[in-house]
Amino acid sequence: MNTNEQYDSAVKACEDIFLKKTKDYGTSWRVYRTISVVDQIYIKAKRIRTIQEKGEQKIGDDAVSEFKGILNYAVIGLIQLDLPGDEPEEVPVEEVERRYNAKIAIAKQLMQDKNHDYGEAWREMSQESFVDLILAKLLRIKSILKNQGITIISEGIDANFYDILNYAVFALILSGETV
């Protein structure tokens, strides 16, 4: 498979989980503020890092399932940025799917553009680096939030969520290649 096919395959697995959970739970994630989405991603990335450092785990979910969760929470963060706070908490599954796919399309185009310029350097990176980059992006979002969303020269919250999403996809692609 080429990169685009691998990207689509990784995302499809995540989207399937996301939509099934939406059918089970509705859009309960609508109550999350941006900082809560950041913290949910942080918990997952921190767990992966701890497992990497200890070389063992006691809970069944593996790093792959955590990267899928990171990707889905990044999409939630991006969708939440678009929806005003007074928007209804319950969003129909069809609307959620449309918004999910719209965010993925933007992320995929960003990946393609960066791959053009960077020559798919991510293929030579470690899983540890993806986790560290995700954690760094989360710290950046926290700083932006402390500054009421204002940046002087840096990218905004959405750009960081897109990068987190793509790092999770890269980790999923590479974990599939090494299995």
VOBA-1610 file (N, C-alpha, C; in pm, whole numbers, padded with zeros to 5 digits, always signed):
BEGIN
Met+00084-00120+00000Met+00000+00000+00000Met+00087+00125+00000Asn+00038+00228-00065Asn+00111+00355-00061Asn+00064+00436+00060Thr+00126+00550+00083Thr+00097+00631+00201Thr-00050+00671+00209Asn-00109+00715+00099Asn-00249+00756+00102Asn-00341+00640+00140Glu-00313+00522+00088Glu-00393+00405+00123Glu-00374+00367+00270Gln-00250+00373+00316Gln-00223+00343+00456Gln-00292+00444+00547Tyr-00288+00571+00507Tyr-00353+00678+00584Tyr-00502+00649+00593Asp-00564+00621+00479Asp-00708+00594+00476Asp-00744+00473+00560Ser-00662+00370+00555Ser-00688+00249+00632Ser-00681+00276+00783Ala-00579+00349+00825Ala-00564+00383+00967Ala-00681+00467+01015Val-00719+00566+00935Val-00829+00654+00972Val-00961+00578+00975Lys-00981+00489+00879Lys-01106+00413+00873Lys-01127+00332+01000Ala-01022+00271+01051Ala-01033+00195+01175Ala-01074+00287+01291Cys-01020+00407+01294Cys-01054+00503+01399Cys-01196+00554+01383Glu-01233+00586+01260Glu-01368+00637+01234Glu-01474+00533+01271Asp-01447+00409+01242Asp-01541+00302+01276Asp-01568+00301+01426Ile-01463+00307+01505Ile-01477+00313+01651Ile-01555+00437+01692Phe-01518+00551+01635Phe-01579+00679+01669Phe-01731+00677+01644Leu-01769+00629+01527Leu-01911+00629+01493Leu-01990+00528+01576Lys-01931+00414+01606Lys-02000+00317+01692Lys-02018+00373+01833Lys-01916+00441+01884Lys-01930+00503+02017Lys-02032+00616+02013Thr-02038+00688+01902Thr-02139+00793+01889Thr-02279+00734+01892Lys-02296+00619+01828Lys-02427+00552+01832Lys-02459+00502+01972Asp-02357+00456+02045Asp-02378+00408+02182Asp-02403+00522+02281Tyr-02319+00626+02274Tyr-02318+00731+02376Tyr-02377+00864+02331Gly-02409+00875+02203Gly-02447+01006+02151Gly-02324+01095+02146Thr-02346+01223+02144Thr-02232+01317+02139Thr-02209+01377+02279Ser-02192+01287+02375Ser-02165+01330+02512Ser-02037+01414+02520Trp-01947+01396+02424Trp-01822+01473+02421Trp-01846+01622+02395Arg-01967+01659+02358Arg-01999+01801+02335Arg-01981+01885+02461Val-01984+01823+02578Val-01967+01900+02702Val-01821+01937+02727Tyr-01728+01873+02655Tyr-01586+01902+02675Tyr-01549+02042+02628Arg-01477+02110+02712Arg-01411+02234+02670Arg-01278+02193+02608Thr-01214+02285+02539Thr-01088+02252+02471Thr-00986+02193+02567Ile-00974+02249+02686Ile-00876+02199+02782Ile-00907+02054+02821Ser-01034+02018+02826Ser-01070+01880+02860Ser-01031+01784+02749Val-01047+01826+02624Val-01003+01742+02511Val-00851+01725+02518Val-00781+01834+02546Val-00636+01828+02560Val-00598+01729+02669Asp-00667+01735+02781Asp-00635+01644+02891Asp-00665+01498+02857Gln-00770+01473+02781Gln-00800+01336+02738Gln-00688+01281+02650Ile-00640+01364+02559Ile-00528+01323+02473Ile-00403+01303+02557Tyr-00381+01395+02652Tyr-00264+01386+02740Tyr-00261+01252+02815Ile-00377+01214+02871Ile-00385+01088+02946Ile-00341+00971+02858Lys-00388+00969+02734Lys-00355+00859+02643Lys-00206+00862+02604Ala-00155+00981+02572Ala-00014+00992+02533Ala+00078+00960+02651Lys+00041+01006+02768Lys+00121+00979+02888Lys+00123+00829+02918Arg+00009+00762+02898Arg+00004+00618+02919Arg+00096+00545+02822Ile+00094+00585+02695Ile+00182+00521+02597Ile+00328+00542+02639Arg+00360+00664+02680Arg+00498+00693+02720Arg+00540+00610+02841Thr+00451+00597+02937Thr+00480+00516+03056Thr+00503+00371+03019Ile+00420+00317+02931Ile+00437+00179+02885Ile+00570+00164+02812Gln+00603+00263+02729Gln+00730+00258+02656Gln+00848+00257+02754Glu+00839+00338+02859Glu+00950+00349+02953Glu+00961+00227+03044Lys+00845+00173+03086Lys+00847+00057+03176Lys+00862-00074+03101Gly+00825-00074+02972Gly+00834-00196+02894Gly+00727-00298+02928Glu+00625-00255+02999Glu+00515-00345+03034Glu+00390-00264+03061Gln+00278-00336+03063Gln+00151-00271+03094Gln+00063-00368+03171Lys-00032-00314+03245Lys-00122-00398+03324Lys-00265-00392+03275Ile-00299-00292+03195Ile-00433-00277+03140Ile-00429-00325+02995Gly-00534-00389+02952Gly-00538-00454+02822Gly-00519-00366+02700Asp-00570-00243+02699Asp-00558-00160+02580Asp-00411-00134+02548Asp-00372-00163+02423Asp-00233-00145+02384Asp-00210-00005+02327Ala-00087+00023+02290Ala-00051+00155+02236Ala-00130+00187+02110Val-00155+00088+02027Val-00231+00111+01904Val-00370+00164+01937Ser-00438+00103+02033Ser-00571+00152+02068Ser-00565+00292+02128Glu-00458+00322+02199Glu-00442+00457+02256Glu-00417+00560+02145Phe-00338+00524+02043Phe-00317+00616+01931Phe-00449+00639+01856Lys-00531+00536+01845Lys-00662+00554+01783Lys-00746+00652+01864Gly-00741+00639+01995Gly-00813+00732+02082Gly-00761+00874+02068Ile-00630+00889+02058Ile-00570+01022+02039Ile-00621+01084+01910Leu-00621+01006+01803Leu-00671+01058+01675Leu-00816+01103+01691Asn-00899+01020+01751Asn-01040+01055+01764Asn-01063+01175+01854Tyr-00987+01187+01960Tyr-01000+01306+02045Tyr-00952+01432+01972Ala-00850+01419+01887Ala-00806+01535+01808Ala-00918+01580+01715Val-00989+01485+01655Val-01104+01519+01570Val-01212+01587+01655Ile-01238+01534+01773Ile-01335+01598+01862Ile-01295+01742+01890Gly-01167+01762+01920Gly-01119+01899+01945Gly-01143+01991+01827Leu-01117+01941+01708Leu-01137+02022+01587Leu-01285+02051+01563Ile-01369+01951+01582Ile-01513+01972+01565Ile-01564+02072+01669Gln-01520+02058+01791Gln-01564+02147+01898Gln-01526+02292+01870Leu-01410+02314+01808Leu-01368+02451+01774Leu-01465+02517+01677Asp-01531+02436+01594Asp-01625+02487+01495Asp-01765+02511+01551Leu-01800+02437+01656Leu-01938+02443+01707Leu-01946+02545+01821Pro-02034+02642+01809Pro-02050+02739+01918Pro-02102+02669+02044Gly-02071+02726+02158Gly-02112+02668+02285Gly-02262+02653+02301Asp-02339+02737+02232Asp-02484+02728+02245Asp-02546+02630+02146Glu-02463+02566+02066Glu-02510+02462+01973Glu-02562+02345+02056Pro-02663+02275+02011Pro-02715+02162+02089Pro-02607+02059+02121Glu-02618+01999+02240Glu-02521+01897+02278Glu-02533+01772+02193Glu-02654+01737+02155Glu-02674+01616+02076Glu-02672+01651+01927Val-02575+01593+01857Val-02559+01614+01714Val-02591+01481+01645Pro-02673+01482+01540Pro-02706+01357+01471Pro-02581+01286+01418Val-02585+01154+01420Val-02470+01072+01377Val-02426+01111+01235Glu-02522+01136+01146Glu-02487+01171+01008Glu-02408+01302+01003Glu-02446+01396+01087Glu-02374+01525+01093Glu-02235+01505+01153Val-02226+01422+01255Val-02096+01392+01316Val-02004+01328+01213Glu-02057+01232+01137Glu-01977+01164+01034Glu-01930+01263+00927Arg-02017+01353+00887Arg-01980+01454+00787Arg-01868+01543+00840Arg-01883+01588+00963Arg-01780+01675+01023Arg-01649+01599+01044Tyr-01658+01475+01087Tyr-01539+01391+01107Tyr-01462+01381+00975Asn-01532+01345+00869Asn-01467+01328+00739Asn-01411+01459+00684Ala-01476+01571+00713Ala-01425+01701+00669Ala-01292+01732+00739Lys-01283+01704+00868Lys-01159+01728+00942Lys-01048+01635+00894Ile-01083+01510+00867Ile-00984+01414+00817Ile-00933+01458+00680Ala-01021+01508+00595Ala-00979+01552+00461Ala-00876+01665+00471Ile-00898+01757+00563Ile-00802+01867+00584Ile-00670+01812+00636Ala-00678+01721+00732Ala-00557+01661+00790Ala-00479+01583+00684Lys-00550+01511+00601Lys-00482+01432+00497Lys-00412+01523+00396Gln-00476+01631+00359Gln-00413+01726+00266Gln-00287+01786+00330Leu-00295+01819+00459Leu-00179+01870+00531Leu-00066+01767+00530Met-00101+01640+00554Met-00001+01533+00550Met+00063+01524+00412Gln-00017+01531+00307Gln+00036+01522+00172Gln+00130+01639+00142Asp+00091+01758+00183Asp+00175+01876+00160Asp+00307+01865+00236Lys+00300+01821+00361Lys+00423+01807+00441Lys+00509+01693+00389Asn+00446+01583+00346Asn+00523+01473+00288Asn+00599+01519+00163His+00537+01606+00087His+00604+01660-00032His+00731+01733+00008Asp+00722+01815+00110Asp+00836+01897+00151Asp+00937+01822+00236Tyr+00891+01728+00318Tyr+00980+01658+00412Tyr+01021+01519+00365Gly+00966+01474+00254Gly+01006+01343+00202Gly+00971+01226+00292Glu+00858+01233+00358Glu+00813+01126+00447Glu+00916+01089+00554Ala+00978+01191+00610Ala+01078+01168+00716Ala+01018+01094+00834Trp+00888+01105+00854Trp+00822+01039+00966Trp+00839+00887+00962Arg+00864+00832+00844Arg+00880+00686+00833Arg+01006+00637+00904Glu+01098+00727+00932Glu+01222+00690+01000Glu+01220+00729+01147Met+01106+00776+01193Met+01094+00819+01333Met+01048+00703+01422Ser+01071+00719+01551Ser+01031+00617+01648Ser+00893+00648+01705Gln+00831+00544+01758Gln+00703+00562+01827Gln+00721+00657+01945Glu+00836+00650+02010Glu+00864+00740+02123Glu+00860+00886+02078Ser+00914+00914+01961Ser+00913+01052+01910Ser+00772+01101+01882Phe+00687+01015+01828Phe+00548+01056+01803Phe+00480+01095+01934Val+00502+01015+02038Val+00443+01045+02168Val+00496+01178+02221Asp+00627+01197+02212Asp+00687+01322+02261Asp+00634+01443+02184Leu+00621+01428+02053Leu+00568+01539+01972Leu+00423+01569+02007Ile+00345+01466+02032Ile+00206+01487+02073Ile+00201+01560+02207Leu+00282+01516+02301Leu+00285+01582+02432Leu+00329+01729+02419Ala+00426+01756+02333Ala+00471+01895+02312Ala+00359+01980+02252Lys+00286+01924+02156Lys+00173+01997+02094Lys+00065+02026+02199Leu+00042+01932+02290Leu-00056+01955+02396Leu-00013+02070+02487Leu+00115+02075+02519Leu+00166+02186+02600Leu+00151+02319+02527Arg+00170+02317+02396Arg+00150+02439+02317Arg+00004+02485+02323Ile-00088+02390+02309Ile-00230+02426+02316Ile-00262+02485+02453Lys-00208+02425+02558Lys-00232+02479+02693Lys-00182+02622+02705Ser-00067+02650+02648Ser-00013+02787+02651Ser-00102+02883+02574Ile-00149+02839+02458Ile-00238+02923+02378Ile-00367+02951+02454Leu-00420+02850+02521Leu-00542+02869+02599Leu-00520+02968+02713Lys-00403+02962+02778Lys-00371+03057+02886Lys-00366+03199+02832Asn-00332+03211+02704Asn-00325+03343+02638Asn-00456+03379+02568Gln-00566+03318+02612Gln-00699+03341+02555Gln-00704+03317+02404Gly-00624+03223+02356Gly-00627+03185+02216Gly-00544+03275+02125Ile-00477+03372+02183Ile-00401+03469+02103Ile-00256+03421+02089Thr-00207+03422+01965Thr-00066+03392+01939Thr-00004+03511+01866Ile+00124+03527+01883Ile+00196+03637+01817Ile+00248+03592+01681Ile+00310+03474+01679Ile+00372+03425+01557Ile+00339+03277+01531Ser+00287+03212+01630Ser+00268+03068+01623Ser+00134+03029+01563Glu+00125+02901+01525Glu+00000+02845+01475Glu-00101+02839+01588Gly-00227+02828+01553Gly-00332+02825+01653Gly-00361+02685+01705Ile-00465+02676+01784Ile-00506+02550+01844Ile-00538+02446+01739Asp-00610+02487+01635Asp-00650+02391+01532Asp-00530+02326+01463Ala-00429+02405+01433Ala-00309+02350+01367Ala-00242+02245+01454Asn-00241+02268+01585Asn-00182+02170+01676Asn-00264+02042+01682Phe-00397+02055+01682Phe-00481+01935+01678Phe-00459+01857+01548Tyr-00444+01929+01436Tyr-00418+01859+01308Tyr-00285+01784+01314Asp-00182+01847+01371Asp-00054+01779+01382Asp-00064+01655+01472Ile-00134+01668+01583Ile-00153+01555+01674Ile-00223+01441+01600Leu-00327+01475+01527Leu-00401+01375+01448Leu-00306+01302+01353Asn-00225+01378+01280Asn-00134+01315+01183Asn-00024+01234+01250Tyr+00027+01279+01364Tyr+00127+01198+01435Tyr+00066+01065+01477Ala-00061+01068+01519Ala-00128+00943+01558Ala-00143+00851+01436Val-00178+00908+01322Val-00188+00827+01200Val-00053+00765+01166Phe+00053+00845+01173Phe+00186+00792+01142Phe+00222+00677+01236Ala+00194+00694+01364Ala+00223+00588+01461Ala+00143+00462+01428Leu+00018+00480+01389Leu-00065+00364+01352Leu-00012+00296+01226Ile+00026+00374+01127Ile+00081+00316+01004Ile+00208+00236+01035Leu+00299+00296+01109Leu+00425+00229+01138Leu+00405+00108+01228Ser+00308+00114+01318Ser+00285-00004+01404Ser+00231-00119+01320Gly+00157-00087+01215Gly+00108-00191+01124Gly+00218-00252+01040Glu+00320-00171+01012Glu+00431-00221+00930Glu+00525-00309+01011Thr+00528-00287+01143Thr+00623-00361+01225Thr+00562-00487+01286Val+00430-00504+01272Val+00365-00621+01331Val+00389-00744+01245
//
